[in-house]
Amino acid sequence: MTEAERSKFDYDLFVIGTGPGGEGAAMQAAKGGWRVGVAERYRQIGGGCTHWGTIPSKALRYAVTSTMKSLKNPVMRELGFTVAPTMEQLGRGTQTIIGRQVSMRQSFYDRNNVPVHRGQARFVDEHTIRVDNGETITAAHFVISTGSRPYRPAGVDFSHPRIFDSDTILDMKERPSSITVYGAGVIGTEYASMFRNLGIKVNLINTRAQLLEFLDDEIIDALSYHLRDQGVIIRHNEHFDRIEGHSDGVVLYLKSGKVLKTDVFLWANGRQGNTDDLGLQNLPIEANNRGQIDVDEQFQTCLPHIYAVGDVIGIPSLASAAYTQGRAAGMHMLGQCSGNLRLHDIPTGIYTSPEISSVGATEKELTAQCVPYEVGQAQFRSLARAQITGETVGMLKLLFHRESKRILGVHCFGANASEIVHIGQAIMNQPDEHNTIEYFIETTFNYPTMAEAYRVAALNGINRLF
Ligand SMILES: Cc1cc2nc3c(=O)[nH]c(=O)nc-3n(C[C@H](O)[C@H](O)[C@H](O)COP(=O)(O)OP(=O)(O)OC[C@H]3O[C@@H](n4cnc5c(N)ncnc54)[C@H](O)[C@@H]3O)c2cc1C
């Protein structure tokens, strides 16, 4: 569309939703000189990411792990610090971080002259939306970045004060002594781990045969071992029959005949795209039964001037990916090349204890593809830095091509795994001949560091070659 054609509309681009997907698109287009507006129905900008997803869950996890760690410290015990924090105290800390995020992110919209229209936005036709504050707005292009919410099955009473989903769990006022987490995806497993760290008895119910099947097998084994070692009861291949909320607890009846009763219950099984109240019936765009919208490689829907990014298009459903997708959509509509954005190179970060992170292929995938690969490993317990900090649980595993020595996958668990993995990702993404494990053998690392794990793992791998 030419500039003259775009000028007939109120905006060149209108974005629905201010999570990472919407922010990425809005900022990219605004910096490209376009007139951009956004709509947000929540009282503050930032999206589910800031208010009930990534940020509060990670802030809560940090508060839990750091306070519980210091409570175990003999000096702190000697000083009389023995009481675990209340949910109210933990919640207050989380709100402080959310507040900082909101004011920082609001400044991005202000500095880039992107007005935020408050209210629920719905399409009226292909170029018009109506916001429920009464405004009608036209735009040449749109980005749908309305995110997702927990899927709520019929027959579960989410209004019961002891039954939560991942959006409402942050409002839990009392610290329970036991919890059942139903659903062992990333969100369920992270919350199970966090509650266990708080000293709460945890049942983790998995509808599948393994935890987080998309991870490397050894990492899955390590996670299962450590969660069980900490006291989490994990049950695989289970499905609920019914869930009953009572005044003194919640009873979960499983199809296998097992019955579990805990103080509270967290439903963490599946998510639903936020498309049901978006006026899609006025467009040829259809959402699937999970509320998700189909897009092409450029994030365009079947209407090329309407893009969709983030959770509303389905996997990987990560804040990190949503932001990059938003930027890519913005670049595409500006006619810029988004080829350098590495949209398919999305690392996984899972904030359990131990933390997990990986990028690239798993052994399962390489074996299925008959790729001749070798493995190099470094156990954290053999690193001086880990011995000093006492964080000796963990491993870095490099998968590399036997002949070219190209790095094919980086898998890590243990303290700061989600940071450590990016060193491997950076080298993996170098042009051929510079993306091999030899880089780690030839490089001098600060000593003592966790980064040294790369040299140890690379040497371990090279020594396996014959
Ligand atoms: C408990 C939990 C932990 C998570 N942890 C991580 C993590 O550690 N790392 C990670 O990368 N990801 C994590 N995620 C996932 C991450 O939060 C999402 O992938 C991310 O928020 C998706 O961004 P988005 O922009 O698509 O949508 P969102 O962030 O959900 O934003 C969508 C926005 O659109 C608004 N909206 C919706 N419909 C309308 C409408 N019609 N009109 C106006 N506004 C509308 C909503 O109010 C919301 O503000 C976690 C998620 C959860 C639930």
The ligand as an SDF file (V2000), in Angstrom:
LIG
                    3D

 53 58  0  0  0  0  0  0  0  0999 V2000
    2.4140  -18.6980   34.3050 C   0  0  0  0  0  0  0  0  0  0  0  0
    3.1010  -18.3720   33.0140 C   0  0  0  0  0  0  0  0  0  0  0  0
    4.4870  -18.3250   32.9640 C   0  0  0  0  0  0  0  0  0  0  0  0
    5.1420  -18.0220   31.7700 C   0  0  0  0  0  0  0  0  0  0  0  0
    6.5120  -17.9850   31.7530 N   0  0  0  0  0  0  0  0  0  0  0  0
    7.1510  -17.6550   30.6030 C   0  0  0  0  0  0  0  0  0  0  0  0
    8.5770  -17.5610   30.5740 C   0  0  0  0  0  0  0  0  0  0  0  0
    9.2470  -17.7810   31.5850 O   0  0  0  0  0  0  0  0  0  0  0  0
    9.1800  -17.2050   29.4310 N   0  0  0  0  0  0  0  0  0  0  0  0
    8.4610  -16.9360   28.2830 C   0  0  0  0  0  0  0  0  0  0  0  0
    9.0830  -16.5920   27.2470 O   0  0  0  0  0  0  0  0  0  0  0  0
    7.1160  -17.0380   28.2710 N   0  0  0  0  0  0  0  0  0  0  0  0
    6.4420  -17.3860   29.4000 C   0  0  0  0  0  0  0  0  0  0  0  0
    5.0740  -17.4570   29.4120 N   0  0  0  0  0  0  0  0  0  0  0  0
    4.3310  -17.2120   28.1600 C   0  0  0  0  0  0  0  0  0  0  0  0
    4.1810  -15.7130   27.8700 C   0  0  0  0  0  0  0  0  0  0  0  0
    3.6380  -15.0370   28.9810 O   0  0  0  0  0  0  0  0  0  0  0  0
    3.3110  -15.5320   26.6380 C   0  0  0  0  0  0  0  0  0  0  0  0
    3.8500  -16.3140   25.5950 O   0  0  0  0  0  0  0  0  0  0  0  0
    3.2730  -14.0800   26.1990 C   0  0  0  0  0  0  0  0  0  0  0  0
    2.6920  -13.2770   27.1850 O   0  0  0  0  0  0  0  0  0  0  0  0
    2.4980  -13.9470   24.8950 C   0  0  0  0  0  0  0  0  0  0  0  0
    2.5390  -12.6220   24.4680 O   0  0  0  0  0  0  0  0  0  0  0  0
    1.3710  -12.0110   23.5820 P   0  0  0  0  0  0  0  0  0  0  0  0
    1.8190  -10.6510   23.2040 O   0  0  0  0  0  0  0  0  0  0  0  0
    1.0130  -12.9640   22.5140 O   0  0  0  0  0  0  0  0  0  0  0  0
    0.0920  -11.9500   24.5450 O   0  0  0  0  0  0  0  0  0  0  0  0
   -0.1520  -11.3780   26.0060 P   0  0  0  0  0  0  0  0  0  0  0  0
    1.1070  -11.0940   26.7290 O   0  0  0  0  0  0  0  0  0  0  0  0
   -1.1130  -12.3000   26.6510 O   0  0  0  0  0  0  0  0  0  0  0  0
   -0.8920   -9.9870   25.7480 O   0  0  0  0  0  0  0  0  0  0  0  0
   -2.1420   -9.9320   25.1200 C   0  0  0  0  0  0  0  0  0  0  0  0
   -2.8310   -8.6200   25.4990 C   0  0  0  0  0  0  0  0  0  0  0  0
   -3.9390   -8.4040   24.6370 O   0  0  0  0  0  0  0  0  0  0  0  0
   -4.9970   -7.8330   25.3910 C   0  0  0  0  0  0  0  0  0  0  0  0
   -6.2410   -8.0950   24.6630 N   0  0  0  0  0  0  0  0  0  0  0  0
   -6.7660   -9.3090   24.3510 C   0  0  0  0  0  0  0  0  0  0  0  0
   -7.8550   -9.1580   23.5790 N   0  0  0  0  0  0  0  0  0  0  0  0
   -8.0240   -7.8260   23.4130 C   0  0  0  0  0  0  0  0  0  0  0  0
   -8.9670   -7.0400   22.6980 C   0  0  0  0  0  0  0  0  0  0  0  0
   -9.9340   -7.5990   21.9590 N   0  0  0  0  0  0  0  0  0  0  0  0
   -8.8490   -5.6980   22.7550 N   0  0  0  0  0  0  0  0  0  0  0  0
   -7.8670   -5.1080   23.4780 C   0  0  0  0  0  0  0  0  0  0  0  0
   -6.9320   -5.8070   24.1500 N   0  0  0  0  0  0  0  0  0  0  0  0
   -7.0050   -7.1460   24.1080 C   0  0  0  0  0  0  0  0  0  0  0  0
   -4.8940   -8.5440   26.7310 C   0  0  0  0  0  0  0  0  0  0  0  0
   -5.5250   -7.7840   27.7520 O   0  0  0  0  0  0  0  0  0  0  0  0
   -3.3830   -8.6130   26.9170 C   0  0  0  0  0  0  0  0  0  0  0  0
   -2.9260   -7.4580   27.5760 O   0  0  0  0  0  0  0  0  0  0  0  0
    4.3850  -17.7590   30.5990 C   0  0  0  0  0  0  0  0  0  0  0  0
    2.9880  -17.8010   30.6410 C   0  0  0  0  0  0  0  0  0  0  0  0
    2.3450  -18.1000   31.8310 C   0  0  0  0  0  0  0  0  0  0  0  0
    0.8310  -18.1180   31.8550 C   0  0  0  0  0  0  0  0  0  0  0  0
  1  2  1  0
  2  3  1  0
  2 52  2  0
  3  4  2  0
  4  5  1  0
  4 50  1  0
  5  6  2  0
  6  7  1  0
  6 13  1  0
  7  8  2  0
  7  9  1  0
  9 10  1  0
 10 11  2  0
 10 12  1  0
 12 13  2  0
 13 14  1  0
 14 15  1  0
 14 50  1  0
 15 16  1  0
 16 17  1  0
 16 18  1  0
 18 19  1  0
 18 20  1  0
 20 21  1  0
 20 22  1  0
 22 23  1  0
 23 24  1  0
 24 25  2  0
 24 26  1  0
 24 27  1  0
 27 28  1  0
 28 29  2  0
 28 30  1  0
 28 31  1  0
 31 32  1  0
 32 33  1  0
 33 34  1  0
 33 48  1  0
 34 35  1  0
 35 36  1  0
 35 46  1  0
 36 37  1  0
 36 45  1  0
 37 38  2  0
 38 39  1  0
 39 40  1  0
 39 45  2  0
 40 41  1  0
 40 42  2  0
 42 43  1  0
 43 44  2  0
 44 45  1  0
 46 47  1  0
 46 48  1  0
 48 49  1  0
 50 51  2  0
 51 52  1  0
 52 53  1  0
M  END
$$$$
